[in-house]
């Protein structure tokens, strides 16, 4: 039976996307796992795969179409032997396939690729109704003994997908509350667009439509400033020992093509400080605090039209050269919008460094659910008083730690910032 392929939710914050490019055409036969299209989300361009086999009967959304809502039909899939009339019937809203058949033609992101093993039969809930779940989700649930009837699906039309089953294994009720929490924010009281435009009647301006990334940034920052009780701790750190040590290391690593940046040392310093002050390595989870074991450090990367915060996992265990290589790779793929969701989600702590742009100090906004973010300014040659009471010139860098008071109290935040400063002023300790 001809069924619709729906626009998928490829990230927790995605509400709409751009169908960048179809990789199949009408009449093509596809199998489970075949890539159907490239879709631009609010964060990246991702490949979109077929879940089941069939024939592309009709493409409903053309290449380059933006603003396609999640769960909107984008194509029609035919079963073997069906003709174009079936595609036309399925494409019409009034005669589209009933909901019980919709999962047959859905496609899924790469994480939902089905394997060659047969999927268990579609399960039934206690009231006899069919439970909609992807083949991969059914297999994982069967292997792990998860009752699909207890889950709420986060896929199109409430379909249970891999992430929902994995969340259940970890003890979560479903993946839906997490996705909703990531995007929900109190509605701001503000003037309408037309009212603001009226204020500028007679003045020349260009109206720029918000893209998905800009909308997400606006929503997330509004949520952060309205719901997170920020407080700020400020310290200055002397970088002379670090600059000397960095120069010596780079001279020795030049043969391997490695060049460490000051930011690499800052990442390592923060990762080790989170281990030294473990109660500050935490995130706010609504009705509880999650104290993390590993130091998963996010680093803000500016791109055209917005920013990403890719996460360096287990940063405390990685060498400076490994952190440097990973950060360069993540930054490059962030600018190309090729990061996968798991590479920019998570973490408990973030770094925003504007020092390379000449900014001496600033206050960064916490990226929920992180407990804190470190704003790093430029290293400035400054006259200071040394231990002997003499004035000398030192390279001094200003840092501001923005802290979520629900997670970290003042004294604990001060202890964390002290540990970061000690690592930066005595960089040899970071290799011990």
C-alpha positions in Angstrom: 0.0 0.0 0.0 1.3 3.4 -0.9 2.4 5.4 2.2 3.9 8.8 3.0 7.5 9.5 3.9 7.5 12.1 6.6 10.0 14.9 7.5 11.9 13.4 10.4 13.0 15.1 13.7 16.8 14.6 13.3 17.7 16.5 16.6 15.8 17.2 19.9 15.5 20.9 19.0 14.3 20.4 15.4 10.9 21.7 14.6 11.4 22.3 10.9 14.2 21.8 8.3 15.4 22.3 4.8 15.3 19.5 2.3 18.7 20.3 0.9 19.0 17.6 -1.7 17.2 14.4 -2.8 19.6 11.5 -3.5 16.9 9.4 -5.2 14.4 10.2 -7.9 10.8 9.0 -8.7 10.8 5.4 -9.8 13.9 4.4 -7.9 13.8 1.2 -5.8 15.3 1.7 -2.3 16.1 -0.7 0.5 16.4 -0.3 4.2 19.5 1.8 5.0 19.6 3.5 1.6 20.2 7.3 1.9 17.2 9.2 0.6 18.1 12.8 1.1 20.3 15.4 2.8 18.4 17.5 5.3 19.6 20.7 7.0 18.5 20.9 10.6 18.9 23.9 13.0 22.4 22.6 13.6 23.8 20.5 10.8 23.3 18.8 7.4 22.4 15.1 8.0 21.7 12.1 5.9 18.2 10.6 5.9 17.8 6.9 5.5 15.0 4.6 4.4 13.7 2.2 7.1 12.0 -0.3 4.7 12.2 -1.2 1.0 9.9 0.2 -1.7 9.7 2.4 -4.8 9.8 6.2 -4.7 6.4 6.9 -6.2 6.2 10.7 -5.8 8.5 13.4 -4.5 6.3 16.1 -2.7 9.0 18.5 -1.6 11.6 19.8 -4.0 15.3 20.3 -3.4 16.2 23.4 -1.5 12.8 23.8 0.2 13.1 25.4 3.6 10.7 25.6 6.5 9.4 22.0 6.1 7.8 21.1 9.4 8.6 17.8 11.2 6.1 15.1 10.3 5.0 16.9 7.0 4.9 14.5 4.0 7.9 14.9 1.8 7.5 11.8 -0.6 5.3 8.8 -1.2 6.6 5.2 -1.1 5.0 2.5 -3.2 5.0 -1.2 -2.7 6.1 -3.5 -5.5 3.4 -3.6 -8.3 1.7 -0.3 -7.4 1.5 2.5 -10.0 1.5 6.2 -10.1 -2.2 6.5 -9.3 -1.5 5.0 -5.9 1.2 7.6 -5.3 -1.3 10.4 -6.2 -3.9 9.0 -3.8 -1.4 8.7 -1.0 -0.2 12.2 -1.6 -3.7 13.7 -1.2 -4.4 14.6 2.5 -8.0 13.5 2.3 -7.1 10.0 1.0 -3.7 9.5 2.6 -2.9 6.1 4.2 -4.4 5.4 7.6 -2.2 6.0 10.6 -1.8 2.3 11.2 0.2 2.0 7.9 2.3 5.2 8.2 5.4 3.6 9.8 5.8 1.3 6.8 7.1 4.2 4.6 8.8 6.4 7.2 12.5 7.0 6.8 14.9 7.5 9.7 18.2 9.2 10.5 21.4 7.2 10.3 21.2 6.0 13.9 18.0 4.1 13.0 19.5 2.0 10.2 18.0 -1.5 10.3 20.3 -4.5 10.2 19.8 -7.6 8.1 18.2 -9.6 11.0 14.4 -9.8 10.9 12.6 -7.4 13.2 10.1 -8.8 15.8 6.5 -8.5 15.0 4.8 -5.2 15.8 3.8 -5.4 19.5 0.4 -4.8 20.9 -0.5 -2.7 24.0 -2.6 -4.1 26.8 -5.8 -2.6 25.3 -5.1 -4.4 22.0 -3.9 -1.3 20.1 -0.8 -1.6 17.9 2.4 0.0 19.2 4.2 1.9 16.5 8.0 1.3 16.7 10.8 1.2 14.2 12.3 -2.2 13.3 15.5 -1.4 15.0 13.8 -0.2 18.2 11.7 -3.5 18.3 14.9 -5.6 18.0 16.7 -3.7 20.7 13.6 -3.9 23.0 13.4 -7.7 22.4 17.1 -8.3 23.0 17.0 -6.2 26.3 13.6 -7.2 27.5 12.1 -3.7 27.4 8.3 -3.5 27.3 7.5 -1.1 24.4 4.0 -0.6 25.9 5.7 1.4 28.8 7.4 3.9 26.4 6.4 7.1 24.7 7.8 7.6 21.3 9.8 10.6 20.2 9.7 9.8 16.4 7.2 11.0 13.8 3.6 10.6 15.0 4.8 9.2 18.4 6.7 6.3 16.9 9.1 4.6 19.2 12.7 4.8 18.0 16.1 3.6 19.1 16.7 6.5 21.4 13.5 5.8 23.3 14.5 2.2 24.0 18.0 3.2 25.0 16.7 5.8 27.4 14.4 3.2 28.9 17.5 0.9 29.5 19.1 3.8 31.3 16.1 4.2 33.6 14.4 7.1 31.9 10.7 7.0 31.2 11.0 8.2 27.6 13.0 10.5 25.4 10.1 12.9 24.9 10.5 14.9 28.1 14.2 15.5 27.4 13.5 16.8 23.9 10.7 19.0 25.2 12.8 20.4 28.0 15.5 21.3 25.6 13.3 23.5 23.5 10.7 24.8 26.0 11.1 28.3 27.2 8.7 30.8 28.8 7.0 33.0 26.2 8.6 36.4 26.3 6.4 39.5 26.4 7.6 41.6 23.5 6.3 43.8 20.7 5.1 42.2 17.5 7.3 42.3 14.4 4.8 44.6 12.7 4.8 47.0 15.7 8.6 47.2 15.6 8.7 47.7 11.9 6.3 50.6 12.2 8.8 52.3 14.5 11.2 52.4 11.6 8.9 53.6 8.9 10.7 56.0 6.5 14.2 54.5 7.5 16.0 52.3 5.0 16.7 48.7 6.2 17.0 45.1 5.0 14.8 42.5 6.6 16.6 39.2 7.3 14.5 36.1 7.9 15.7 34.0 10.8 17.1 30.6 9.9 16.6 27.5 12.0 19.9 28.0 13.9 19.2 31.6 14.7 15.7 30.7 16.0 17.2 27.9 18.2 19.9 30.2 19.6 17.3 32.8 20.4 15.1 30.3 22.2 17.9 28.7 24.1 19.4 32.0 25.3 16.0 33.3 26.3 15.5 30.1 28.3 18.9 30.4 29.9 18.5 34.1 31.0 14.9 33.7 32.2 15.2 30.4 34.1 18.9 30.1 35.3 19.9 32.1 38.3 23.3 33.2 37.0 26.1 34.6 39.2 29.6 35.5 38.2 33.1 34.9 39.6 36.1 36.8 38.1 39.8 36.0 38.3 42.9 37.0 36.5 45.7 34.5 35.7 49.3 35.0 34.8 50.2 33.2 31.6 54.0 33.7 31.5 54.9 30.2 32.7 52.3 28.6 30.3 53.5 30.6 27.3 57.1 29.5 28.0 56.0 25.9 28.5 53.9 26.0 25.4 56.7 27.3 23.3 59.0 24.5 24.5 56.4 21.8 23.8 55.6 23.1 20.3 59.3 23.1 19.4 59.5 19.5 20.4 56.2 18.5 18.7 56.9 20.4 15.4 58.3 17.2 13.8 54.9 15.6 14.3 53.0 18.6 12.9 51.4 19.4 16.2 51.0 23.0 17.4 49.3 23.5 20.7 47.2 26.6 21.3 46.5 28.4 24.6 42.9 27.2 24.3 44.1 23.5 24.3 45.7 24.2 27.7 42.5 25.9 29.0 40.5 22.9 28.0 42.8 20.6 29.8 43.0 22.9 32.9 39.2 22.9 33.1 38.9 19.2 32.7 41.3 18.5 35.5 39.8 21.1 37.7 36.4 19.4 37.3 38.0 16.2 38.6 39.7 18.0 41.5 36.3 19.6 42.5 33.9 16.8 41.5 30.8 18.3 43.1 31.1 21.2 40.6 31.1 18.7 37.7 27.3 18.7 37.6 24.2 19.6 35.5 20.7 20.7 36.4 18.1 18.1 35.6 14.8 19.8 36.6 14.1 18.1 39.9 17.6 16.9 40.6 21.3 17.5 40.0 23.3 15.0 38.0 26.9 14.8 39.2 29.1 13.6 36.3 32.0 11.3 36.6 33.9 12.2 33.4 35.0 15.7 32.4 33.0 16.3 29.2 33.9 19.9 28.2 32.0 21.8 25.5 33.9 24.6 23.6 32.0 27.4 21.8 32.9 27.6 18.0 31.7 30.6 16.0 30.3 29.8 12.6 28.6 31.9 9.9 25.2 32.9 11.4 25.6 31.3 14.8 27.7 29.0 16.9 28.2 25.4 18.0 29.4 23.9 21.3 31.0 20.6 20.3 31.9 18.4 23.3 35.2 16.8 24.1 34.4 13.7 26.1 36.7 12.3 28.8 38.9 15.4 28.4 40.7 14.7 31.7 42.2 11.5 30.3 43.4 12.9 26.9 46.9 14.4 26.2 47.2 18.0 25.1 48.1 16.9 21.6 45.1 14.6 21.4 42.8 17.4 22.7 44.3 19.8 20.1 43.7 17.4 17.2 40.2 16.6 18.3 39.3 20.2 18.8 40.6 21.2 15.4 38.5 18.4 13.8 35.3 19.3 15.7 35.8 23.0 14.9 36.3 22.3 11.2 33.2 20.1 10.9 31.2 22.6 13.0 32.0 25.3 10.5 31.0 22.9 7.7 27.8 22.0 9.6 28.8 18.3 9.5 28.6 17.5 13.3 26.3 14.7 14.4 24.0 15.5 17.3 25.9 13.4 19.8 29.0 15.6 19.1 27.4 18.8 20.3 25.0 17.6 22.9 25.8 16.8 26.6 28.7 17.9 28.7 28.6 19.6 32.1 30.8 22.6 31.5 31.6 25.0 28.6 34.4 27.4 27.5 33.8 30.5 25.4 37.1 32.1 24.4 37.0 35.5 22.7 40.6 36.4 23.6 41.9 35.8 20.1 39.5 38.5 18.9 41.0 41.0 21.4 38.2 40.9 23.9 39.7 41.5 27.4 36.7 40.2 29.5 33.1 39.4 29.1 30.2 37.4 30.8 29.0 34.3 29.0 25.5 32.9 29.1 25.2 29.3 30.5 24.2 26.7 28.0 21.5 24.5 29.8 21.8 22.0 31.4 25.4 22.9 32.1 26.3 24.0 35.6 28.8 26.7 34.5 30.6 28.3 31.5 34.1 30.0 31.5 34.5 33.2 29.5 38.1 33.7 28.5 39.6 37.0 27.5 42.8 38.0 25.8 46.3 37.8 27.4 47.4 41.4 28.0 50.9 42.7 28.9 50.2 44.3 32.3 52.4 45.8 35.1 52.1 43.6 38.2 53.7 43.5 41.7 55.8 40.4 42.2 56.5 38.5 45.4 59.4 40.7 46.2 57.2 43.8 46.0 58.7 44.9 42.7 56.8 46.0 39.6 57.2 43.8 36.6 55.4 43.2 33.3 53.4 40.0 33.0 50.9 38.5 30.6 47.6 38.5 32.4 44.4 36.9 31.2 40.9 37.7 32.6 38.4 34.9 33.2 34.8 35.0 34.3 33.0 31.9 35.5 29.2 32.1 35.0 27.6 29.7 37.4 24.1 28.2 37.8 23.3 28.8 41.5 20.9 25.9 41.6 23.9 23.6 40.9 27.0 25.3 42.3 27.1 27.7 45.3 29.5 30.6 45.6 32.3 28.9 47.6 32.2 25.8 45.4 32.4 28.0 42.2 35.3 29.9 43.7 37.1 26.6 44.5 36.6 25.4 40.9 37.9 28.7 39.4 40.9 28.5 41.8 41.7 25.0 40.5 41.5 26.2 36.9 43.9 29.1 37.7 46.4 26.8 39.5 46.5 24.5 36.5 47.2 27.4 34.1 49.8 29.1 36.2 51.6 25.8 36.8 51.1 24.0 33.5 53.6 21.2 34.3 51.1 19.9 36.9 48.7 19.1 34.0 51.2 16.5 32.7 51.8 14.8 36.1 
